[in-house]
Amino acid sequence: MTPLQIQIKLLKLGISQREIARALGKTDAAISYVIRGKRNSRQIKSFIETICQTGSLPPMQKAA
C-alpha cells in the first residue's frame, strides 16, 4: 500500500497513528515516518498491515 492508501484506510477505520504508537510502545513520530516511507520497521509495517487487513487494532503487544 502507498502512504496515502494507508492514511486513508486508517482514517476510514477511525484508528489514529497515536493509537498504533501506544499499542506498540513506539513514538507517534516513528509511526508517521514508517507510514510516509521515511523509515523502515518490519514490526510497525506488519502491525499496520494487520490493522488494514482486519479492520481493527490487534490485541496489545509488548515492546520487543
Buried (B, 14 or more C-beta within 10 A) or exposed (E): EEEEEBBEBBEEBEBBBEBBBBBBEBEBEBBBBBBEEEEEBEBBBEBBEEBBEEEEBEEEEEEE
